[in-house]
Each structure stands twice: as C-alpha cells, then as structure tokens.
Amino acid sequence: MGEQEFQTKVLSELQGLRTDVEKLQTDVHKLQTDVEKLQLDVSGLSNHVKAQDYKFEVYQRGSEAMVRMATTIVIAAASVVVLSSLSPAITALVSAIAHQGS
C-alpha cells in the first residue's frame, strides 16, 4: 500500500469517525429533548395528582358534613316522634298527680 492510498484510507476513516460523532451528538441532543419533555409530562402529572388530592379532600370534608347533618336530622326526628308519643302519657300522669294532690 502506497503513501497516497494510506492517506486516503486514514482520511476516509476519519470522515467515518466524524460522521459517527455527529450522529452521536444528534442522538444525545434528541435524548436530552426527550428527557426534558418527560420531565414536563411528569411535572404536569404531579400537578394533576395534586389537584385530584385537593378535590378528594373537599369531597371528603363535604361528605363528613353531610353525614353529621343527616345524623342530626335523624336524631331530631326520632326525638320528635318519641316525645310526641310520650306527650299524652305525660299529660295523663301530670293530671293524675294533680288530682291526687287536690
């Protein structure tokens, strides 16, 4: 192999190496872009999860308040029913005691 052929071969190999390095740089840049996009997606997902957590907390507080209100209504209604059924008996008892004392 002559000197000219050797130089041509070395230049060809260097050009191939340069092409490979440029392709590698392009791939690294694309990978960086993909990672940045993924970070944005994860950040968006995190914000979405936080919003869902907030909505769930609001729903939970509202549900607890409704349960307390329903319990209060049931207790009040039961008290009215019980007291209304005892009212005639209490009236009769008071009347009987009043008549005994007179």
MODELLER restraints for C-alpha pairs under 7 A, 6 or more apart:
rsr = mdl.restraints
at = mdl.atoms
